Amino acid sequence: MTLDLQPGQKLARGVSRHLWAHGFVSVEEFVPARGLRVDVMGLGPNGELWVIECKSGRADYQSDSKWQGYLEWCDRFFWAVDTDFPTDLLPEETGLIIADAYDAEIVRMAPEDKLAPARRKKMIQKFATDAARRLQALRDPRICTLSP
């Protein structure tokens, strides 16, 4: 099966593969709160939560006005871009990942701003629920048409 992925989706796949190699699991297009949708949410082996926003170009980055709202939902925030992206546009107080469709590399670690325990618990539960629903829908596509 070959997927026709958009540029940002290719970056997200490479980022997810890189996170996996470091003991993280991830969910793409995750909604931490109403009105927000992050490209990749990573859950680390010690319960840390990372948000990674994938930007395919200058215009994609400049049209993103919501990214600062993501900071309160994670311990670390990163941008993921390809090698052609003008990285000087990105705020230095955020993390930077260089990625392609197959892998990624963290070139600047994001500063840590730990979530409050209650928010962390809520986010991990939401992460688990979202991941389980997606898996269940893959295993039984009819489930999406049924009411819970």
DSSP file with accessible surface (Angstrom, degrees, kcal/mol):
  #  RESIDUE AA STRUCTURE BP1 BP2  ACC     N-H-->O    O-->H-N    N-H-->O    O-->H-N    TCO  KAPPA ALPHA  PHI   PSI    X-CA   Y-CA   Z-CA
    1    1 A M              0   0  209      0, 0.0     2,-0.5     0, 0.0     0, 0.0   0.000 360.0 360.0 360.0 125.0    0.0    0.0    0.0
    2    2 A T        -     0   0  141      2,-0.0     2,-0.4     0, 0.0     0, 0.0  -0.931 360.0-150.8-111.1 128.0    1.5    3.4   -1.1
    3    3 A L        -     0   0  107     -2,-0.5     2,-1.2     1,-0.0     0, 0.0  -0.784  13.1-136.2 -97.6 141.4    0.2    6.5    0.5
    4    4 A D        -     0   0  146     -2,-0.4     2,-0.3     0, 0.0    -2,-0.0  -0.768  36.5-170.0 -93.4  88.9    0.2    9.8   -1.4
    5    5 A L        -     0   0   32     -2,-1.2    -2,-0.0     1,-0.1     0, 0.0  -0.607  19.6-126.4 -87.6 143.5    1.5   12.0    1.5
    6    6 A Q     >  -     0   0  117     -2,-0.3     4,-2.2     1,-0.1     3,-0.3  -0.389  37.6 -99.1 -74.9 162.1    1.6   15.8    1.5
    7    7 A P  H  > S+     0   0   73      0, 0.0     4,-2.0     0, 0.0     5,-0.2   0.906 124.5  48.3 -54.1 -43.7    5.0   17.4    2.4
    8    8 A G  H  > S+     0   0   22      1,-0.2     4,-2.3     2,-0.2     5,-0.1   0.869 109.6  52.9 -65.7 -34.6    4.1   18.1    6.0
    9    9 A Q  H  > S+     0   0   63     -3,-0.3     4,-2.1     2,-0.2    -1,-0.2   0.861 106.4  53.3 -68.5 -34.7    2.8   14.5    6.4
   10   10 A K  H  X S+     0   0   96     -4,-2.2     4,-2.2     2,-0.2    -2,-0.2   0.920 109.4  48.4 -64.8 -42.9    6.1   13.2    5.1
   11   11 A L  H  X S+     0   0    8     -4,-2.0     4,-2.7    -5,-0.2    -2,-0.2   0.930 109.8  52.8 -61.0 -43.5    8.0   15.3    7.7
   12   12 A A  H  X S+     0   0    4     -4,-2.3     4,-2.8     1,-0.2    -2,-0.2   0.891 107.8  51.4 -60.6 -38.6    5.6   13.9   10.4
   13   13 A R  H  X S+     0   0   72     -4,-2.1     4,-2.3     2,-0.2    -1,-0.2   0.944 111.2  46.8 -64.8 -45.3    6.4   10.4    9.4
   14   14 A G  H  X S+     0   0    0     -4,-2.2     4,-2.1    86,-0.3    90,-0.2   0.913 113.4  49.3 -62.1 -40.9   10.1   11.0    9.6
   15   15 A V  H  X S+     0   0    1     -4,-2.7     4,-2.9     2,-0.2     5,-0.2   0.935 110.0  50.9 -63.1 -45.6    9.7   12.7   12.9
   16   16 A S  H  X S+     0   0   15     -4,-2.8     4,-2.4     1,-0.2    -2,-0.2   0.903 109.7  50.5 -61.8 -38.7    7.6    9.8   14.3
   17   17 A R  H  X S+     0   0  115     -4,-2.3     4,-1.7     2,-0.2    -1,-0.2   0.909 111.2  48.6 -64.1 -41.3   10.2    7.3   13.1
   18   18 A H  H  X S+     0   0   26     -4,-2.1     4,-0.6     2,-0.2    -2,-0.2   0.923 111.4  49.1 -65.9 -43.6   12.9    9.2   14.9
   19   19 A L  H ><>S+     0   0    3     -4,-2.9     5,-2.5     1,-0.2     3,-1.5   0.914 107.4  55.8 -61.1 -41.9   10.9    9.5   18.1
   20   20 A W  H ><5S+     0   0  182     -4,-2.4     3,-1.9     1,-0.3    -1,-0.2   0.896 101.3  57.6 -56.8 -41.4   10.2    5.7   18.0
   21   21 A A  H 3<5S+     0   0   77     -4,-1.7    -1,-0.3     1,-0.3    -2,-0.2   0.693 107.4  49.5 -64.8 -16.4   14.0    5.1   17.9
   22   22 A H  T <<5S-     0   0  112     -3,-1.5    -1,-0.3    -4,-0.6    -2,-0.2   0.106 128.0 -94.1-109.6  18.2   14.2    7.0   21.2
   23   23 A G  T < 5S+     0   0   46     -3,-1.9     2,-0.2     1,-0.3    -3,-0.2   0.556  84.0 128.8  86.4   8.1   11.5    5.1   23.0
   24   24 A F      < -     0   0   10     -5,-2.5     2,-0.3    20,-0.2    -1,-0.3  -0.644  44.5-152.2 -91.9 153.8    8.6    7.6   22.2
   25   25 A V  E     -A   43   0A  63     18,-2.2    18,-3.0    -2,-0.2     2,-0.3  -0.854  20.7-161.1-112.9 158.2    5.3    6.8   20.7
   26   26 A S  E     -A   42   0A  38     -2,-0.3     2,-0.4    16,-0.2    16,-0.2  -0.969  20.4-155.8-143.7 157.0    3.4    9.4   18.7
   27   27 A V  E     -A   41   0A   9     14,-2.1    14,-2.5    -2,-0.3     3,-0.4  -1.000  21.3-141.7-129.7 129.5    0.1   10.4   17.3
   28   28 A E  E    S+A   40   0A  60     -2,-0.4    12,-0.3    12,-0.2    11,-0.2  -0.624  80.6  16.1 -89.8 152.9   -0.2   12.6   14.3
   29   29 A E  E    S+     0   0A  92     10,-2.1     2,-0.3    -2,-0.2    -1,-0.2   0.931  86.0 178.0  50.4  55.8   -2.8   15.3   13.9
   30   30 A F  E     -A   38   0A   0      8,-1.4     8,-3.1    -3,-0.4    -1,-0.2  -0.685  25.2-145.7 -92.3 138.4   -3.6   15.2   17.7
   31   31 A V        +     0   0   60     -2,-0.3     6,-0.2     6,-0.2     3,-0.1  -0.876  19.5 175.2-106.9 100.7   -6.1   17.6   19.2
   32   32 A P  S    S-     0   0    3      0, 0.0     2,-0.3     0, 0.0    -1,-0.2   0.820  73.5  -3.9 -73.8 -29.2   -5.0   18.6   22.7
   33   33 A A  S >  S-     0   0   25      3,-0.4     3,-2.3     0, 0.0    40,-0.0  -0.979  97.0 -68.1-156.8 158.7   -7.9   21.1   23.1
   34   34 A R  T 3  S+     0   0  246     -2,-0.3     3,-0.1     1,-0.3    -3,-0.0  -0.221 120.5  19.2 -54.0 132.3  -10.8   22.4   21.1
   35   35 A G  T 3  S+     0   0   50      1,-0.2     2,-0.4    -4,-0.0    -1,-0.3   0.387 107.3  96.0  88.1  -3.1   -9.5   24.6   18.3
   36   36 A L    <   +     0   0   29     -3,-2.3    -3,-0.4    33,-0.0     2,-0.3  -0.952  42.6 175.6-121.3 140.8   -5.9   23.2   18.3
   37   37 A R        -     0   0  104     -2,-0.4     2,-0.3    -6,-0.2    -6,-0.2  -0.915  13.3-159.5-144.1 113.1   -4.4   20.5   16.2
   38   38 A V  E     -A   30   0A   0     -8,-3.1    -8,-1.4    -2,-0.3    -9,-0.2  -0.667  19.3-133.7 -92.3 150.3   -0.8   19.6   16.5
   39   39 A D  E    S+     0   0A  24      1,-0.3   -10,-2.1    -2,-0.3     2,-0.4   0.931  89.0   7.3 -68.8 -45.3    1.1   17.8   13.7
   40   40 A V  E     -AB  28  52A   0     12,-1.7    12,-2.8   -12,-0.3     2,-0.5  -0.990  59.2-167.5-140.9 130.6    2.8   15.3   16.0
   41   41 A M  E     -AB  27  51A   0    -14,-2.5   -14,-2.1    -2,-0.4     2,-0.4  -0.984  16.6-161.0-112.9 122.6    2.4   14.6   19.7
   42   42 A G  E     -AB  26  50A   0      8,-3.0     8,-2.5    -2,-0.5     2,-0.5  -0.886   7.8-159.5-106.7 137.1    5.1   12.4   21.2
   43   43 A L  E     -AB  25  49A  31    -18,-3.0   -18,-2.2    -2,-0.4     6,-0.2  -0.974  18.5-149.9-115.2 116.2    4.8   10.5   24.5
   44   44 A G    >   -     0   0    7      4,-3.0     3,-2.1    -2,-0.5   -20,-0.2  -0.295  28.7-100.0 -85.7 170.6    8.2    9.6   25.9
   45   45 A P  T 3  S+     0   0   84      0, 0.0    -1,-0.1     0, 0.0   -21,-0.1   0.717 123.2  46.7 -64.4 -19.4    9.2    6.6   28.1
   46   46 A N  T 3  S-     0   0  145      2,-0.1    -2,-0.0     0, 0.0    -3,-0.0   0.153 127.2 -94.4-107.4  17.5    9.1    8.7   31.3
   47   47 A G  S <  S+     0   0   16     -3,-2.1     2,-0.1     1,-0.3    77,-0.1   0.526  74.0 151.4  85.4   7.7    5.7   10.3   30.5
   48   48 A E        -     0   0   38     -5,-0.1    -4,-3.0    26,-0.0     2,-0.5  -0.437  34.4-145.9 -73.6 146.9    7.1   13.5   28.8
   49   49 A L  E     -B   43   0A   0     -6,-0.2    26,-3.3    -2,-0.1    27,-1.3  -0.962  15.3-174.2-119.3 124.1    5.0   15.1   26.1
   50   50 A W  E     -Bc  42  76A  19     -8,-2.5    -8,-3.0    -2,-0.5     2,-0.5  -0.941  12.0-152.9-117.0 140.2    6.5   16.8   23.1
   51   51 A V  E     -Bc  41  77A   0     25,-2.3    27,-2.8    -2,-0.4     2,-0.5  -0.946  11.7-170.4-108.9 132.8    4.7   18.8   20.4
   52   52 A I  E     -Bc  40  78A   0    -12,-2.8   -12,-1.7    -2,-0.5     2,-0.5  -0.988   6.3-160.6-125.7 120.5    6.2   18.9   17.0
   53   53 A E  E     - c   0  79A   3     25,-2.6    27,-2.9    -2,-0.5     2,-0.5  -0.900  12.3-147.3-100.2 124.8    4.9   21.2   14.3
   54   54 A C  E     - c   0  80A   4     -2,-0.5     2,-0.5    25,-0.2    27,-0.2  -0.824  13.7-170.6 -97.7 123.5    5.9   20.2   10.8
   55   55 A K        -     0   0   12     25,-2.7    27,-0.5    -2,-0.5    30,-0.1  -0.964  13.8-169.0-120.8 123.9    6.4   23.1    8.3
   56   56 A S        -     0   0   50     -2,-0.5     2,-0.3     1,-0.2    -1,-0.1   0.568  68.9 -18.3 -88.0  -9.8    6.9   22.4    4.6
   57   57 A G  S  > S-     0   0   22      1,-0.1     4,-2.2    28,-0.0     5,-0.2  -0.986  77.3 -76.1-178.3 176.8    8.0   26.0    3.7
   58   58 A R  H  > S+     0   0  125     -2,-0.3     4,-2.9     1,-0.2     5,-0.2   0.910 124.3  49.5 -56.3 -48.6    8.1   29.7    4.6
   59   59 A A  H  > S+     0   0   74      1,-0.2     4,-1.7     2,-0.2    -1,-0.2   0.898 108.8  53.3 -62.6 -39.6    4.4   30.3    3.7
   60   60 A D  H  4 S+     0   0   49      1,-0.2     4,-0.3     2,-0.2    -1,-0.2   0.929 113.3  43.6 -60.4 -44.5    3.3   27.3    5.8
   61   61 A Y  H >< S+     0   0   34     -4,-2.2     3,-1.6     1,-0.2    -2,-0.2   0.941 112.3  51.4 -66.3 -47.4    5.2   28.7    8.8
   62   62 A Q  H 3< S+     0   0  120     -4,-2.9    -1,-0.2     1,-0.3    -2,-0.2   0.762 106.8  54.5 -67.7 -21.3    4.1   32.3    8.3
   63   63 A S  T 3< S+     0   0   87     -4,-1.7     2,-1.0    -5,-0.2    -1,-0.3   0.498  84.1  99.6 -88.5  -2.5    0.5   31.3    8.2
   64   64 A D    <   +     0   0   23     -3,-1.6     3,-0.1    -4,-0.3    -1,-0.0  -0.734  35.4 157.5 -88.7 104.3    0.6   29.5   11.5
   65   65 A S        +     0   0  114     -2,-1.0    -1,-0.2     1,-0.1     3,-0.1   0.419  64.7  61.8-104.6   0.9   -0.8   31.8   14.1
   66   66 A K    >>  +     0   0  107      1,-0.1     3,-1.8     2,-0.1     4,-0.5   0.533  67.7  99.8-103.2  -7.8   -1.7   29.1   16.7
   67   67 A W  G >4 S+     0   0   25      1,-0.3     3,-1.6     2,-0.2     4,-0.5   0.826  77.7  58.3 -58.6 -34.0    1.6   27.6   17.6
   68   68 A Q  G >4 S+     0   0  125      1,-0.3     3,-0.9     2,-0.2     4,-0.4   0.816  97.6  63.0 -66.9 -23.8    2.1   29.5   20.8
   69   69 A G  G <4 S+     0   0   25     -3,-1.8     3,-0.4     1,-0.2    -1,-0.3   0.677  94.6  62.5 -70.2 -15.8   -1.2   28.1   22.1
   70   70 A Y  G X< S+     0   0   11     -3,-1.6     3,-1.9    -4,-0.5    -1,-0.2   0.707  82.7  79.6 -79.4 -20.6    0.4   24.6   21.9
   71   71 A L  G X  S+     0   0   70     -3,-0.9     3,-1.1    -4,-0.5    -1,-0.2   0.824  86.0  57.2 -61.2 -32.5    3.1   25.5   24.5
   72   72 A E  G 3  S+     0   0  110     -3,-0.4    -1,-0.3    -4,-0.4    -2,-0.1   0.501 103.3  56.5 -78.6   0.5    0.7   24.9   27.4
   73   73 A W  G <  S+     0   0   18     -3,-1.9     2,-0.3    42,-0.1    -1,-0.2   0.265 106.4  44.5-113.3   9.6    0.0   21.4   26.3
   74   74 A C    <   -     0   0    4     -3,-1.1   -24,-0.2    -4,-0.1     3,-0.1  -0.967  65.9-131.6-149.3 164.4    3.5   19.9   26.2
   75   75 A D  S    S+     0   0    3    -26,-3.3    38,-2.6    -2,-0.3     2,-0.3   0.744  99.0  18.3 -84.9 -30.6    6.9   19.7   28.1
   76   76 A R  E     -c   50   0A  51    -27,-1.3   -25,-2.3    36,-0.2     2,-0.4  -0.997  67.8-152.4-142.9 144.6    8.9   20.6   24.9
   77   77 A F  E     +c   51   0A   9     34,-0.4    18,-2.9    -2,-0.3     2,-0.3  -0.969  17.9 179.1-122.8 131.8    7.9   22.3   21.6
   78   78 A F  E     -cd  52  95A   0    -27,-2.8   -25,-2.6    -2,-0.4     2,-0.4  -0.932  23.5-141.2-128.4 152.9    9.8   21.6   18.3
   79   79 A W  E     -cd  53  96A   0     16,-2.2    18,-2.8    -2,-0.3     2,-0.5  -0.894  17.1-156.5-102.0 141.1    9.6   22.7   14.7
   80   80 A A  E     +cd  54  97A   0    -27,-2.9   -25,-2.7    -2,-0.4     2,-0.3  -0.991  25.1 157.0-119.2 124.8   10.3   20.0   12.1
   81   81 A V  E     - d   0  98A   0     16,-2.4    18,-2.8    -2,-0.5   -25,-0.1  -0.901  38.0-106.3-138.6 166.9   11.4   21.2    8.7
   82   82 A D    >   -     0   0   50    -27,-0.5     3,-1.4    -2,-0.3    18,-0.1  -0.337  43.9 -93.5 -90.0 179.0   13.4   19.9    5.7
   83   83 A T  T 3  S+     0   0  115      1,-0.3     4,-0.1    16,-0.3    -1,-0.1   0.705 122.3  56.1 -68.3 -19.0   16.9   20.9    4.8
   84   84 A D  T 3  S+     0   0  140      2,-0.1    -1,-0.3     3,-0.0   -27,-0.0   0.533  80.8 111.1 -88.7  -7.6   15.8   23.6    2.4
   85   85 A F  S <  S-     0   0   10     -3,-1.4     2,-1.7     1,-0.1     3,-0.1  -0.458  77.7-118.7 -70.9 138.0   13.7   25.5    5.1
   86   86 A P    >   -     0   0   36      0, 0.0     3,-2.1     0, 0.0     4,-0.3  -0.548  32.7-173.6 -76.2  88.1   15.1   28.9    6.1
   87   87 A T  G >  S+     0   0   57     -2,-1.7     3,-1.5     1,-0.3    -2,-0.0   0.673  71.1  78.7 -64.5 -15.7   15.6   28.0    9.8
   88   88 A D  G 3  S+     0   0  136      1,-0.3    -1,-0.3    -3,-0.1     4,-0.1   0.697  85.0  65.6 -66.7 -13.7   16.5   31.6   10.8
   89   89 A L  G <  S+     0   0   45     -3,-2.1    -1,-0.3     2,-0.1    -2,-0.2   0.759  85.0  90.2 -72.9 -25.4   12.8   32.3   10.7
   90   90 A L  S <  S-     0   0    5     -3,-1.5     4,-0.1    -4,-0.3     2,-0.0  -0.513  90.1-103.8 -81.5 138.9   12.1   30.0   13.6
   91   91 A P    >   -     0   0   23      0, 0.0     3,-1.3     0, 0.0    -1,-0.1  -0.342  22.1-138.3 -60.0 134.6   12.2   31.3   17.2
   92   92 A E  T 3  S+     0   0  162      1,-0.3     4,-0.1    -4,-0.1    -2,-0.1   0.692  98.0  69.4 -70.0 -16.9   15.4   30.3   19.0
   93   93 A E  T 3  S+     0   0  127     17,-0.1     2,-0.3     2,-0.1    -1,-0.3   0.275  93.7  72.4 -86.6  15.6   13.6   29.5   22.2
   94   94 A T  S <  S-     0   0    5     -3,-1.3   -16,-0.2    16,-0.1     2,-0.1  -0.832  89.4 -99.7-122.4 162.4   12.0   26.5   20.5
   95   95 A G  E     -d   78   0A   0    -18,-2.9   -16,-2.2    -2,-0.3     2,-0.4  -0.396  30.5-146.6 -78.9 160.2   13.4   23.1   19.4
   96   96 A L  E     -dE  79 108A  11     12,-2.5    11,-2.4   -18,-0.2    12,-1.9  -0.994  14.2-178.0-134.9 128.5   14.4   22.3   15.9
   97   97 A I  E     -dE  80 106A   2    -18,-2.8   -16,-2.4    -2,-0.4     2,-0.5  -0.989  15.9-150.4-123.8 130.1   14.2   19.0   14.0
   98   98 A I  E     +dE  81 105A  39      7,-2.6     7,-2.2    -2,-0.4     2,-0.3  -0.907  34.6 166.5 -98.2 127.4   15.5   18.5   10.5
   99   99 A A  E     - E   0 104A   6    -18,-2.8   -16,-0.3    -2,-0.5     2,-0.2  -0.897  27.8-176.2-139.3 163.0   13.4   15.8    8.9
  100  100 A D        -     0   0   86      3,-2.3   -86,-0.3    -2,-0.3     3,-0.1  -0.756  57.4 -76.4-139.2-167.6   12.4   14.0    5.7
  101  101 A A  S    S+     0   0   11     -2,-0.2     3,-0.1     1,-0.2   -90,-0.0   0.661 126.8  39.8 -70.3 -12.3    9.9   11.3    5.0
  102  102 A Y  S    S-     0   0  152      1,-0.2     2,-0.3   -89,-0.0    -1,-0.2   0.659 122.6 -16.6-114.5 -21.0   12.2    8.6    6.4
  103  103 A D        -     0   0   85     -3,-0.1    -3,-2.3   -86,-0.1     2,-0.3  -0.945  52.8-146.8-167.4-176.6   14.0    9.9    9.5
  104  104 A A  E     -E   99   0A  11     -2,-0.3     2,-0.3    -5,-0.2    -5,-0.2  -0.955   5.3-144.1-157.4 169.4   14.8   13.1   11.4
  105  105 A E  E     -E   98   0A 125     -7,-2.2    -7,-2.6    -2,-0.3     2,-0.7  -0.982  19.0-130.1-145.2 132.0   17.5   14.6   13.6
  106  106 A I  E     +E   97   0A  42     -2,-0.3    -9,-0.2    -9,-0.2     3,-0.2  -0.741  30.0 170.8 -79.7 116.8   17.1   16.9   16.6
  107  107 A V  E    S+     0   0A  76    -11,-2.4     2,-0.3    -2,-0.7   -10,-0.2   0.641  71.8  26.6-102.7 -19.5   19.5   19.8   15.9
  108  108 A R  E    S-E   96   0A  69    -12,-1.9   -12,-2.5     0, 0.0    -1,-0.3  -0.916  80.7-135.8-144.0 114.9   18.3   22.1   18.8
  109  109 A M        -     0   0   97     -2,-0.3     3,-0.1   -14,-0.2   -12,-0.0  -0.498  25.6-121.0 -69.1 135.3   16.7   20.6   21.9
  110  110 A A        -     0   0    1     -2,-0.2   -16,-0.1     1,-0.1   -32,-0.1  -0.488  30.9-103.6 -72.6 145.7   13.7   22.5   23.0
  111  111 A P        -     0   0   80      0, 0.0     2,-0.4     0, 0.0   -34,-0.4  -0.391  38.9-114.9 -66.2 149.8   13.7   24.0   26.5
  112  112 A E        +     0   0   91    -36,-0.1     2,-0.3    -3,-0.1   -36,-0.2  -0.743  35.1 172.2 -92.7 132.3   11.7   22.0   29.0
  113  113 A D        -     0   0  122    -38,-2.6   -39,-0.1    -2,-0.4    -1,-0.0  -0.823  31.8-138.6-134.9  91.6    8.7   23.6   30.6
  114  114 A K        -     0   0  136     -2,-0.3     2,-0.1     1,-0.1   -39,-0.1  -0.221  12.2-121.9 -62.6 137.7    7.1   20.7   32.6
  115  115 A L        -     0   0   19      1,-0.1    -1,-0.1   -66,-0.1   -42,-0.1  -0.397  33.3 -98.7 -69.3 152.5    3.3   20.3   32.6
  116  116 A A     >  -     0   0   60      1,-0.1     4,-2.7    -2,-0.1     3,-0.2  -0.420  37.9-112.0 -66.2 147.2    1.4   20.4   35.8
  117  117 A P  H  > S+     0   0  112      0, 0.0     4,-2.5     0, 0.0     5,-0.2   0.873 116.0  50.9 -53.6 -41.0    0.6   16.8   37.1
  118  118 A A  H  > S+     0   0   80      1,-0.2     4,-2.2     2,-0.2     5,-0.1   0.916 112.4  46.1 -65.8 -40.6   -3.1   17.2   36.5
  119  119 A R  H  > S+     0   0   74     -3,-0.2     4,-2.6     2,-0.2    -1,-0.2   0.903 111.5  52.6 -67.6 -40.7   -2.6   18.4   32.9
  120  120 A R  H  X S+     0   0   46     -4,-2.7     4,-2.7     2,-0.2     5,-0.2   0.947 109.7  48.7 -59.5 -46.7   -0.1   15.7   32.2
  121  121 A K  H  X S+     0   0  135     -4,-2.5     4,-2.4     1,-0.2     5,-0.2   0.934 112.5  48.2 -59.4 -45.8   -2.5   13.0   33.4
  122  122 A K  H  X S+     0   0  120     -4,-2.2     4,-2.3     1,-0.2    -1,-0.2   0.919 113.3  47.5 -61.3 -43.0   -5.3   14.5   31.3
  123  123 A M  H  X S+     0   0    1     -4,-2.6     4,-2.7     2,-0.2    -1,-0.2   0.893 111.1  49.7 -69.3 -39.9   -3.1   14.6   28.2
  124  124 A I  H  X S+     0   0   53     -4,-2.7     4,-2.6     2,-0.2    -1,-0.2   0.915 112.2  48.8 -66.0 -39.6   -1.8   11.1   28.6
  125  125 A Q  H  X S+     0   0  108     -4,-2.4     4,-2.5    -5,-0.2    -2,-0.2   0.924 113.1  47.2 -64.4 -41.8   -5.3    9.8   29.0
  126  126 A K  H  X S+     0   0   75     -4,-2.3     4,-2.7    -5,-0.2     5,-0.2   0.909 111.7  51.3 -65.3 -41.2   -6.4   11.7   25.9
  127  127 A F  H  X S+     0   0   11     -4,-2.7     4,-2.7     2,-0.2     5,-0.2   0.947 112.3  45.8 -59.1 -49.1   -3.4   10.4   24.0
  128  128 A A  H  X S+     0   0   55     -4,-2.6     4,-2.6     1,-0.2     5,-0.2   0.914 113.6  48.6 -63.6 -42.7   -4.2    6.8   24.9
  129  129 A T  H  X S+     0   0   63     -4,-2.5     4,-2.5     2,-0.2    -1,-0.2   0.929 112.9  47.4 -63.6 -45.7   -7.8    7.2   24.1
  130  130 A D  H  X S+     0   0   37     -4,-2.7     4,-2.2     2,-0.2    -2,-0.2   0.937 113.7  47.4 -62.4 -46.0   -7.1    8.8   20.7
  131  131 A A  H  X S+     0   0   37     -4,-2.7     4,-2.3    -5,-0.2    -2,-0.2   0.919 112.7  49.3 -63.2 -42.0   -4.5    6.1   19.8
  132  132 A A  H  X S+     0   0   57     -4,-2.6     4,-2.7    -5,-0.2    -1,-0.2   0.909 110.3  50.5 -65.4 -40.9   -6.8    3.3   20.9
  133  133 A R  H  X S+     0   0  162     -4,-2.5     4,-2.4     2,-0.2    -1,-0.2   0.907 110.6  49.8 -63.6 -40.5   -9.8    4.7   18.8
  134  134 A R  H  X S+     0   0   95     -4,-2.2     4,-1.8     2,-0.2    -2,-0.2   0.919 112.2  47.3 -64.7 -42.2   -7.6    5.0   15.8
  135  135 A L  H  X S+     0   0  104     -4,-2.3     4,-2.3     2,-0.2     5,-0.2   0.931 111.7  50.2 -64.4 -43.5   -6.3    1.4   16.1
  136  136 A Q  H  X S+     0   0  108     -4,-2.7     4,-2.3     1,-0.2     7,-0.2   0.907 108.9  52.1 -62.5 -39.8   -9.8    0.1   16.7
  137  137 A A  H  < S+     0   0   25     -4,-2.4    -1,-0.2     1,-0.2    -2,-0.2   0.857 109.6  50.2 -66.3 -33.4  -11.1    2.0   13.5
  138  138 A L  H  < S+     0   0  142     -4,-1.8    -1,-0.2     1,-0.2    -2,-0.2   0.900 114.4  43.5 -68.3 -41.2   -8.2    0.4   11.5
  139  139 A R  H  < S+     0   0  205     -4,-2.3    -2,-0.2     1,-0.3    -1,-0.2   0.802 133.2  19.0 -74.4 -30.4   -9.1   -3.1   12.8
  140  140 A D    ><  -     0   0   73     -4,-2.3     3,-2.2    -5,-0.2     4,-0.4  -0.689  65.0-176.3-142.6  84.0  -12.8   -2.6   12.3
  141  141 A P  G >  S+     0   0   94      0, 0.0     3,-1.1     0, 0.0     4,-0.3   0.790  82.8  66.4 -55.2 -27.2  -13.7    0.3   10.0
  142  142 A R  G >  S+     0   0  161      1,-0.2     3,-2.0     2,-0.2     4,-0.5   0.801  83.4  75.5 -64.9 -25.1  -17.4   -0.3   10.7
  143  143 A I  G X  S+     0   0   49     -3,-2.2     3,-1.3     1,-0.3    -1,-0.2   0.817  84.2  64.9 -58.4 -31.0  -16.8    0.8   14.3
  144  144 A C  G <  S+     0   0   93     -3,-1.1    -1,-0.3    -4,-0.4    -2,-0.2   0.742  99.8  52.2 -65.6 -20.9  -16.6    4.5   13.1
  145  145 A T  G <  S+     0   0  111     -3,-2.0     2,-0.3    -4,-0.3    -1,-0.3   0.548  96.8  84.7 -92.6  -7.0  -20.2    4.3   12.0
  146  146 A L  S <  S-     0   0   75     -3,-1.3     0, 0.0    -4,-0.5     0, 0.0  -0.664  80.2-118.2 -95.8 151.6  -21.5    3.1   15.4
  147  147 A S              0   0  114     -2,-0.3    -2,-0.1     1,-0.1    -1,-0.0  -0.622 360.0 360.0 -83.1 145.7  -22.3    5.2   18.4
  148  148 A P              0   0  172      0, 0.0    -1,-0.1     0, 0.0    -5,-0.0  -0.246 360.0 360.0 -69.9 360.0  -20.3    4.6   21.6
